[in-house]
Amino acid sequence: MIVAMSGGVDSSVAAALLVKQGYDVIGVTMKTWGFMEVGGAPKHESGCCSLDTIFDAKNVADSLGFPHYTVDFTKQFEEAVIDNFVDEYLHGRTPNPCVICNRKIKWEEMLKKADSLDAKYVATGHYAKVEFSEINKRYCLKASVDNKKDQTYALWGLTQESLSRTLFPLGDYTKPEIRKIAQDCQIKTANKPDSQEICFVADNNYERFLREKIPDVIENIEKGDLVYKGKKIGVHKGVPFYTVGQRKGLGIALGSPVYVTKIDYENNVIEIGDKEELGQHTLIAQEVNYISLSELKKNSVVNCKIRYADKGSPAEVINADENMFEVKFLEPKNAITPGQSAALYDEQGYVLAGGIIKEGK
């Protein structure tokens, strides 16, 4: 069994719990990028993929008595995650790289590594549950008991094959309980702070990242019209530098707060509006992955989340097939953002399906 170890407290405790349960554990830390390549470096590398995190993971593995390896997935991460991240912003969408990283790197690539080590399972420190339904004959993804830390929203892309070989040791624990276990086990990372930003944009400055990553492309980005209530009121600096729901950095003053309500990539227009204009009733998602169900029934009511911190809102399934779904919210939903993910849950917390948001209307 492989445990993906990030050097943080969650994956460290996941490994400790599995060792206690009698599993033959192998710790693996992924190297997917470096601050020299992505910029935004603090005074020293202390975040994800840094030497500090690798050493922390190795220290935990040594203290618990199992082997630890560092694997280089830099090329795969660049092609699957960073290239997609850049392309989405260039086309006026706001990507969620964690969703792609989870599916393509943390599972598909890690399972290849597991095969090479004759390991059957991959375990992580995600707050989530995986179960097998005898009724549906499918592996199901379910929200963890800790609603504040639940990470199933970013895991909707996992395939049935991946879920069949996955263990989530933390699914029945809260974050405070995990820190207490770490302290009791004298794990070095017991009080290590959680990571907040996207790992390869450590300073949370996406504009800086894009300008440094693709300077020649960004230099030729065309400015365009900034439109409010059908009238041009200014000039925007380029569609990659805006996201639906954005309020700050618009460079205009209208006497009251305004927000980006639509990014029209085809016509190079950024539309802004008042807060109430952010509300939309319908969401269309594509690149759909079905998890707990093999299909969605029309007119069924689901709980739809459109961002990580979203508690979800009731929505009716209007249309669905193997490639897309369309849901209508019972009440207007704010800032439905193309490129982000939509995850659908039932009332028990099972993830039914997920997809990439194409549009809201």
C-alpha positions in Angstrom: 0.0 0.0 0.0 1.3 3.4 -1.0 0.5 6.5 1.1 0.8 9.8 -0.8 2.7 12.0 1.7 2.8 15.8 1.3 4.7 16.5 4.5 1.6 17.8 6.2 -0.2 16.5 9.3 -3.1 14.9 7.4 -1.1 12.5 5.2 1.3 11.8 8.1 -1.6 10.7 10.3 -3.1 8.8 7.5 0.1 6.8 7.3 0.2 6.3 11.1 -3.4 5.0 11.1 -2.7 2.5 8.4 0.5 1.3 10.1 -1.6 0.8 13.2 -4.1 -1.2 11.2 -1.4 -3.6 10.0 -0.9 -2.4 6.5 2.4 -2.7 4.8 3.0 0.9 4.1 5.3 2.7 1.6 5.4 6.5 1.7 5.7 8.4 -1.5 6.2 12.1 -1.9 5.6 13.7 -5.3 7.9 16.4 -6.7 5.7 18.2 -9.3 7.2 21.7 -9.6 9.8 24.0 -8.1 9.8 27.7 -7.1 12.5 28.4 -9.6 10.2 27.3 -12.4 6.9 28.9 -11.3 8.1 32.0 -9.4 6.4 33.6 -6.5 9.0 32.2 -4.1 9.1 33.2 -0.5 12.4 33.6 1.3 12.9 29.9 1.3 11.0 26.9 -0.1 8.7 25.8 2.6 5.5 24.9 0.8 4.3 21.9 -1.2 7.0 20.2 -3.2 9.8 21.9 -1.3 12.8 20.2 0.3 11.3 21.0 3.7 8.1 19.0 3.0 10.1 16.1 1.5 12.2 16.0 4.6 9.1 16.2 6.9 7.5 13.3 5.1 10.7 11.2 5.3 11.1 12.0 9.0 7.6 10.8 9.6 8.2 7.6 7.6 11.4 6.9 9.5 9.7 7.4 12.8 6.9 5.0 11.9 9.2 2.5 10.4 8.3 2.3 6.8 10.2 3.2 3.6 9.8 6.5 1.9 10.5 7.6 -1.7 10.4 10.8 -3.6 9.1 10.5 -7.2 9.5 13.1 -9.9 6.2 13.9 -11.7 7.3 17.3 -12.9 6.8 16.5 -16.6 3.4 15.0 -16.1 2.3 17.8 -13.8 3.4 20.5 -16.3 1.5 18.8 -19.2 -1.7 17.9 -17.3 -2.1 20.6 -14.8 -0.1 23.8 -15.5 -0.6 23.8 -19.3 -4.4 23.4 -18.7 -4.3 26.2 -16.0 -2.6 28.6 -18.5 -4.9 27.7 -21.4 -8.1 28.1 -19.4 -7.1 31.6 -18.2 -6.2 32.6 -21.8 -9.7 31.6 -22.9 -11.5 33.6 -20.2 -12.2 30.7 -17.9 -11.2 30.2 -14.2 -9.7 26.7 -13.8 -9.5 24.5 -10.7 -6.1 22.8 -11.0 -6.6 20.6 -7.9 -9.4 18.6 -9.6 -7.1 17.8 -12.6 -4.1 17.1 -10.3 -6.1 14.7 -8.2 -7.3 12.7 -11.1 -4.2 12.8 -13.4 -1.3 13.0 -11.0 -2.3 11.9 -7.4 -4.2 8.9 -8.7 -3.4 7.9 -12.2 0.3 8.5 -12.0 0.5 7.3 -8.4 -1.3 4.1 -9.3 1.3 3.4 -12.0 3.9 3.8 -9.3 1.9 1.5 -7.0 1.9 -1.1 -9.8 5.7 -0.9 -10.1 6.0 -1.5 -6.4 3.4 -4.3 -6.3 1.2 -2.2 -4.1 -2.6 -2.7 -4.4 -3.9 0.5 -2.8 -3.2 4.2 -2.7 -4.1 6.1 0.4 -4.1 9.9 1.0 -4.8 12.3 3.8 -8.0 13.7 2.1 -11.1 14.2 4.2 -13.4 11.9 2.3 -14.9 8.4 2.3 -15.0 5.7 -0.3 -17.6 2.9 -0.2 -18.8 0.1 -2.5 -22.5 0.0 -3.2 -23.9 -3.5 -3.7 -27.1 -2.0 -5.0 -25.5 0.1 -7.8 -22.4 -2.0 -8.1 -20.3 1.1 -8.0 -17.6 2.6 -5.8 -19.1 5.7 -4.2 -17.4 8.9 -2.9 -19.0 10.3 0.3 -18.4 13.5 2.3 -16.3 13.1 5.4 -17.7 13.7 8.9 -15.8 17.0 9.1 -18.0 19.4 7.0 -15.4 22.2 7.3 -12.6 20.1 5.9 -14.4 17.8 3.5 -12.5 17.6 0.2 -14.9 15.5 -2.0 -15.6 18.6 -4.1 -12.1 18.4 -5.6 -12.2 14.6 -6.0 -15.2 14.3 -8.3 -12.9 13.4 -11.2 -11.8 10.1 -9.7 -12.7 7.1 -11.9 -14.2 3.8 -10.7 -10.8 2.2 -11.2 -9.1 4.8 -9.1 -11.7 4.6 -6.3 -11.6 0.8 -6.3 -7.9 1.1 -5.2 -8.3 4.0 -2.8 -8.3 4.3 1.0 -9.2 7.5 2.9 -8.2 6.9 6.5 -9.3 10.3 7.7 -12.9 10.2 6.5 -14.4 9.5 10.0 -12.3 12.1 11.8 -12.4 15.8 12.4 -9.3 18.0 11.9 -8.9 18.6 15.7 -9.0 14.8 16.2 -6.3 14.3 13.6 -4.0 16.9 15.3 -4.6 15.2 18.6 -3.6 11.8 17.1 -0.5 13.4 15.6 0.5 14.8 19.0 -0.1 11.5 20.7 2.0 9.7 18.1 4.7 12.4 18.5 4.5 13.1 14.8 6.7 16.0 13.8 4.1 17.7 11.7 1.4 17.7 14.4 1.1 21.5 14.5 2.1 22.3 10.9 -0.2 24.9 9.3 -2.5 23.8 6.5 -1.7 24.9 2.9 -4.2 27.4 1.5 -3.3 28.6 -2.0 -2.9 26.7 -5.2 0.4 25.0 -4.7 2.3 26.3 -7.7 1.1 29.9 -7.2 2.4 30.3 -3.7 1.8 34.1 -3.6 -1.7 33.7 -4.9 -0.9 36.1 -7.7 -2.2 34.5 -10.9 -1.5 37.5 -13.1 2.2 37.4 -12.0 2.3 33.7 -12.7 0.9 34.1 -16.2 3.1 37.0 -17.1 6.2 35.1 -16.0 5.1 31.8 -17.5 4.1 33.0 -21.0 5.5 36.5 -21.3 5.4 36.6 -25.1 1.8 35.5 -25.2 0.7 37.9 -22.5 2.6 40.8 -24.1 0.3 40.4 -27.1 -3.0 40.0 -25.2 -5.5 42.5 -26.6 -7.3 45.0 -24.3 -11.0 45.3 -24.8 -14.3 46.9 -23.7 -15.4 47.1 -20.1 -19.2 47.2 -20.3 -21.7 48.2 -17.6 -25.5 47.9 -18.4 -24.8 47.8 -22.1 -22.5 50.8 -22.2 -18.7 50.9 -22.5 -17.3 52.6 -19.4 -13.6 51.7 -19.8 -11.0 49.4 -21.1 -10.0 46.0 -19.6 -6.4 44.8 -19.6 -7.1 41.4 -21.1 -9.5 38.5 -20.4 -7.0 36.3 -18.6 -6.8 38.8 -15.8 -10.5 38.6 -14.7 -12.8 36.1 -13.2 -16.6 36.0 -12.7 -17.5 37.5 -9.3 -14.3 39.6 -9.1 -14.8 43.0 -7.4 -11.3 44.3 -6.8 -8.8 45.5 -9.5 -11.4 46.6 -12.0 -9.9 50.1 -12.3 -13.3 51.9 -12.2 -15.3 53.8 -9.6 -19.1 53.9 -10.0 -20.0 54.9 -6.4 -21.1 51.4 -5.4 -19.5 48.0 -5.6 -19.6 46.3 -9.0 -18.5 42.8 -10.0 -17.5 40.9 -13.1 -20.7 39.2 -14.3 -19.5 37.7 -17.6 -16.3 37.2 -19.6 -17.1 37.3 -23.4 -13.9 35.7 -24.8 -15.2 35.7 -28.4 -15.9 39.4 -28.4 -13.1 40.4 -26.0 -15.6 42.0 -23.6 -15.7 42.1 -19.8 -19.2 42.7 -18.5 -19.7 44.1 -15.0 -22.8 44.6 -12.9 -24.3 45.1 -9.5 -24.2 42.3 -6.9 -27.7 41.1 -7.7 -26.7 40.6 -11.3 -24.3 37.8 -10.2 -27.3 35.6 -9.5 -28.1 32.9 -12.1 -30.6 30.1 -12.2 -29.1 27.5 -14.5 -25.7 25.8 -14.8 -24.4 23.6 -17.6 -21.4 21.4 -17.0 -19.4 19.3 -19.4 -16.6 16.7 -19.1 -18.8 14.9 -16.7 -17.7 12.0 -14.4 -20.4 9.8 -12.8 -19.5 8.4 -9.4 -22.1 7.0 -7.1 -24.6 6.7 -9.9 -24.2 5.8 -13.6 -26.7 8.4 -14.7 -28.8 11.3 -13.4 -32.5 11.2 -13.4 -34.3 14.2 -14.9 -36.3 16.2 -12.4 -34.4 14.8 -9.5 -33.2 17.3 -6.9 -29.5 17.4 -5.9 -27.3 19.5 -3.8 -24.9 21.4 -6.2 -21.6 22.9 -5.1 -19.8 25.3 -7.4 -16.7 26.1 -5.4 -14.7 24.5 -2.6 -16.1 26.6 0.3 -19.7 26.3 -1.1 -22.2 24.6 1.2 -24.2 23.7 -1.8 -27.7 24.7 -3.0 -30.7 22.6 -4.1 -31.0 22.2 -7.8 -33.2 20.3 -10.2 -31.7 18.1 -12.9 -33.0 19.5 -16.2 -30.9 17.5 -18.7 -28.1 15.0 -18.5 -26.2 12.5 -20.5 -22.8 10.8 -20.4 -21.0 14.0 -21.3 -23.0 16.9 -19.7 -25.6 17.9 -17.2 -27.8 20.9 -16.7 -29.3 21.9 -13.4 -31.7 24.6 -12.4 -31.2 26.1 -8.9 -34.3 26.6 -6.8 -33.0 30.0 -5.9 -30.5 32.2 -7.8 -26.8 31.1 -7.4 -24.1 33.7 -7.3 -21.0 33.8 -9.5 -21.4 30.6 -11.5 -17.9 30.6 -13.0 -16.9 28.8 -16.3 -13.9 26.6 -15.8 -14.7 25.9 -12.2 -16.2 22.6 -11.1 -19.8 21.6 -10.2 -20.2 18.7 -7.9 -23.6 17.1 -7.3 -24.5 15.4 -4.0 -27.5 13.6 -2.7 -29.0 14.2 0.8 -26.7 11.6 2.4 -23.5 13.3 1.2 -22.7 11.0 -1.7 -21.1 12.6 -4.7 -23.3 11.6 -7.7 -21.4 13.3 -10.4 -19.2 16.2 -11.2 -18.2 18.3 -14.2 -16.5 21.4 -15.5 -18.8 24.4 -15.6 -19.4 25.5 -19.2 -21.8 28.4 -18.5 -24.3 29.8 -16.1 -27.4 31.6 -17.2 
